[in-house]
Amino acid sequence: MIEIKTKLRKWGNSFGIVVPQKAIEKAKAVQGQEITIFIQRHKPNLRKLFGAHKFSKPTEQLMKEMEEDLYND
């Protein structure tokens, strides 16, 4: 299976995609051959984009400290 990223484009009343020549050659596909396309919407991986933060204290402790700072003046 070959994975490529491409954009969906409007052609008249239809939509289409452009498959790069290199992908066609790698798949050994030819004109007129029936192929199957799997469509997956891109969802960004927030951990990849922003990274993961390691806290020095457990979440419960941080929440308790925040509540104390906010409500126990």
Secondary structure as UniProt FT lines:
FT   STRAND          9..11
FT   TURN            12..13
FT   STRAND          14..16
FT   HELIX           21..27
FT   TURN            31..32
FT   HELIX           46..50
FT   HELIX           59..71
//
